Amino acid sequence: MQALQQHPYEVVGLDNINDYYDPDLKYARLAKQGFKRLEIESGNLVESQLNKNFSFIRLDLSDKTVLEQLFGARRFDVVVNLAAQAGVAYSLENPMAYVESNLVGFANLLEVCRKYPVKHFLFASSSSVYGENAEIPFSVDHVTDRPVSFYAATKKANEVMAYSYAHLYKIPTTGMRFFTVYGPWGRPDMSYFSFAKSIIEGQPIQLYNQGNMWRDFTYVGDVTAAIVKLLKAAPKSKAGHKASAPYRLYNIGNNQPVQIMELVAALERRLQMKANLELMPMRPGDVPVTYANVDALVAAIGYRPRTTLKQGIDLFMNWFEGYYAEHKVGTQKV
């Protein structure tokens, strides 16, 4: 909403509001932006009561017919695709959910961007695409053809699918490899969120690879600021260049990985409670380290994420405690 207030954009948001995690949290996010649940559930395009330039529709990208109707009616200039079935662990349990959302839904979106040409298509990829790559920090120039989870495989597929459309139809395209995004209103299955819940409830926290895991935690405010800057940085084709498509990839990370034990310690300090730790072996699909080289991002838009883990955790916990107090639900229902 802050970006909408600072920039003269007319925005239409889409989400299928599935039950991968509690839909009440998703509806609460939307309520914060001025949308009523009953209006959203109707399936119609509804306007925010707080910002006349912001509308929302409950829509699954796998529904090509409705998606095409929306694009045909609105003729969007820019598309930012942050939609996906997320989660490494869940991709081991339900891989077909990733096919439907991350592959079929993504292909549908590329098709409507081709049929109703856009000036810039931006999409979320993931640090997971680096897979077995052992060279750190991870650079967009590194080879990423050895994913270790099906989720990562679908995100890598998104990158090459998008490149083909950029090449064939000259759609300016920007891929954004996000590194462990966290903050207020986040997903309950993410480590920082589930760890906070477990510490409060006195439940054990499982730390994989005996706790020897490093993550490049990136605060959501830094991510959104980078996206806003990238909106106006549509890539151009390079005449005579071997990679002539108007296509670019960027890492969006904090460029400063921390050990998972440091995340636990930050939550313990904030909550003034001790965590009950269970050290576990490496989980299938996980990687021990993520670490973003953001030089390309800095060169393109002059922006480098800067929020420290302590600052970000404090901001998250302020929201976490306030949200569950306001909604009068116990953390056991998170």
Solvent accessible surface area in square Angstrom, and as a share of the most:
residue,aa,sasa,rsa
1,M,57,0.25
2,Q,125,0.56
3,A,37,0.29
4,L,21,0.10
5,Q,130,0.58
6,Q,120,0.53
7,H,54,0.24
8,P,128,0.80
9,Y,54,0.21
10,E,134,0.60
11,V,51,0.29
12,V,21,0.12
13,G,17,0.16
14,L,55,0.27
15,D,62,0.32
16,N,47,0.24
17,I,5,0.02
18,N,52,0.27
19,D,115,0.60
20,Y,57,0.21
21,Y,32,0.12
22,D,58,0.30
23,P,39,0.24
24,D,74,0.39
25,L,4,0.02
26,K,20,0.09
27,Y,14,0.05
28,A,12,0.10
29,R,61,0.22
30,L,22,0.11
31,A,59,0.46
32,K,128,0.54
33,Q,45,0.20
34,G,8,0.07
35,F,6,0.03
36,K,105,0.45
37,R,103,0.38
38,L,147,0.73
39,E,70,0.31
40,I,1,0.00
41,E,76,0.34
42,S,66,0.43
43,G,34,0.33
44,N,94,0.48
45,L,66,0.33
46,V,19,0.11
47,E,100,0.45
48,S,5,0.03
49,Q,116,0.51
50,L,120,0.60
51,N,21,0.11
52,K,157,0.67
53,N,50,0.26
54,F,27,0.11
55,S,14,0.09
56,F,8,0.03
57,I,14,0.07
58,R,91,0.33
59,L,11,0.05
60,D,52,0.27
61,L,23,0.11
62,S,32,0.20
63,D,57,0.29
64,K,88,0.37
65,T,89,0.52
66,V,51,0.29
67,L,0,0.00
68,E,44,0.20
69,Q,116,0.52
70,L,14,0.07
71,F,5,0.02
72,G,22,0.21
73,A,82,0.64
74,R,94,0.34
75,R,153,0.56
76,F,36,0.15
77,D,84,0.43
78,V,58,0.33
79,V,14,0.08
80,V,54,0.31
81,N,10,0.05
82,L,101,0.50
83,A,50,0.38
84,A,41,0.32
85,Q,12,0.05
86,A,19,0.15
87,G,11,0.11
88,V,32,0.18
89,A,35,0.27
90,Y,63,0.24
91,S,2,0.01
92,L,97,0.48
93,E,134,0.60
94,N,53,0.27
95,P,55,0.35
96,M,129,0.58
97,A,25,0.20
98,Y,0,0.00
99,V,38,0.22
100,E,88,0.39
101,S,34,0.22
102,N,3,0.02
103,L,47,0.23
104,V,60,0.34
105,G,0,0.00
106,F,4,0.02
107,A,37,0.28
108,N,16,0.08
109,L,6,0.03
110,L,3,0.01
111,E,46,0.21
112,V,1,0.01
113,C,0,0.00
114,R,87,0.32
115,K,102,0.43
116,Y,30,0.12
117,P,106,0.67
118,V,10,0.06
119,K,142,0.60
120,H,2,0.01
121,F,1,0.00
122,L,0,0.00
123,F,0,0.00
124,A,12,0.09
125,S,4,0.02
126,S,10,0.06
127,S,11,0.07
128,S,23,0.15
129,V,0,0.00
130,Y,3,0.01
131,G,6,0.06
132,E,103,0.46
133,N,22,0.11
134,A,95,0.74
135,E,108,0.48
136,I,87,0.44
137,P,45,0.28
138,F,5,0.02
139,S,17,0.11
140,V,37,0.22
141,D,129,0.67
142,H,34,0.15
143,V,97,0.56
144,T,7,0.04
145,D,92,0.48
146,R,121,0.44
147,P,49,0.31
148,V,52,0.30
149,S,10,0.06
150,F,75,0.31
151,Y,26,0.10
152,A,1,0.00
153,A,34,0.26
154,T,1,0.01
155,K,5,0.02
156,K,49,0.21
157,A,26,0.20
158,N,3,0.01
159,E,4,0.02
160,V,84,0.48
161,M,48,0.21
162,A,0,0.00
163,Y,72,0.28
164,S,43,0.28
165,Y,42,0.16
166,A,0,0.00
167,H,87,0.39
168,L,110,0.55
169,Y,100,0.38
170,K,108,0.46
171,I,9,0.05
172,P,29,0.18
173,T,2,0.01
174,T,1,0.00
175,G,0,0.00
176,M,0,0.00
177,R,4,0.02
178,F,31,0.13
179,F,0,0.00
180,T,28,0.16
181,V,42,0.24
182,Y,5,0.02
183,G,1,0.01
184,P,33,0.21
185,W,61,0.21
186,G,15,0.15
187,R,64,0.23
188,P,19,0.12
189,D,65,0.33
190,M,35,0.16
191,S,34,0.22
192,Y,2,0.01
193,F,0,0.00
194,S,36,0.24
195,F,19,0.08
196,A,0,0.00
197,K,50,0.21
198,S,19,0.13
199,I,3,0.01
200,I,56,0.29
201,E,54,0.24
202,G,54,0.52
203,Q,93,0.41
204,P,54,0.34
205,I,4,0.02
206,Q,80,0.36
207,L,3,0.01
208,Y,52,0.20
209,N,37,0.19
210,Q,104,0.46
211,G,2,0.02
212,N,80,0.41
213,M,12,0.05
214,W,95,0.33
215,R,34,0.12
216,D,0,0.00
217,F,7,0.03
218,T,0,0.00
219,Y,26,0.10
220,V,50,0.29
221,G,31,0.30
222,D,13,0.07
223,V,6,0.04
224,T,66,0.39
225,A,38,0.29
226,A,0,0.00
227,I,17,0.08
228,V,32,0.18
229,K,95,0.40
230,L,0,0.00
231,L,31,0.15
232,K,159,0.67
233,A,31,0.24
234,A,38,0.30
235,P,12,0.08
236,K,162,0.68
237,S,58,0.37
238,K,93,0.40
239,A,111,0.86
240,G,89,0.86
241,H,83,0.37
242,K,200,0.85
243,A,44,0.34
244,S,34,0.22
245,A,2,0.01
246,P,5,0.03
247,Y,27,0.10
248,R,59,0.21
249,L,35,0.17
250,Y,20,0.08
251,N,1,0.01
252,I,0,0.00
253,G,0,0.00
254,N,19,0.10
255,N,44,0.23
256,Q,117,0.52
257,P,27,0.17
258,V,18,0.10
259,Q,55,0.24
260,I,15,0.08
261,M,72,0.32
262,E,80,0.36
263,L,0,0.00
264,V,2,0.01
265,A,32,0.25
266,A,6,0.05
267,L,0,0.00
268,E,28,0.13
269,R,145,0.53
270,R,67,0.25
271,L,25,0.13
272,Q,165,0.73
273,M,79,0.35
274,K,166,0.70
275,A,17,0.13
276,N,83,0.42
277,L,62,0.31
278,E,68,0.31
279,L,97,0.48
280,M,57,0.25
281,P,92,0.58
282,M,71,0.32
283,R,77,0.28
284,P,94,0.59
285,G,16,0.15
286,D,24,0.13
287,V,23,0.13
288,P,61,0.38
289,V,38,0.22
290,T,5,0.03
291,Y,57,0.22
292,A,0,0.00
293,N,42,0.21
294,V,1,0.01
295,D,88,0.46
296,A,39,0.30
297,L,0,0.00
298,V,47,0.27
299,A,91,0.71
300,A,44,0.34
301,I,28,0.14
302,G,62,0.59
303,Y,40,0.15
304,R,74,0.27
305,P,4,0.02
306,R,180,0.66
307,T,22,0.13
308,T,68,0.40
309,L,18,0.09
310,K,127,0.54
311,Q,97,0.43
312,G,0,0.00
313,I,2,0.01
314,D,41,0.21
315,L,81,0.40
316,F,0,0.00
317,M,0,0.00
318,N,86,0.44
319,W,31,0.11
320,F,2,0.01
321,E,74,0.33
322,G,38,0.37
323,Y,17,0.07
324,Y,20,0.08
325,A,73,0.56
326,E,128,0.57
327,H,77,0.34
328,K,177,0.75
329,V,55,0.32
330,G,28,0.27
331,T,25,0.15
332,Q,119,0.53
333,K,132,0.56
334,V,30,0.17
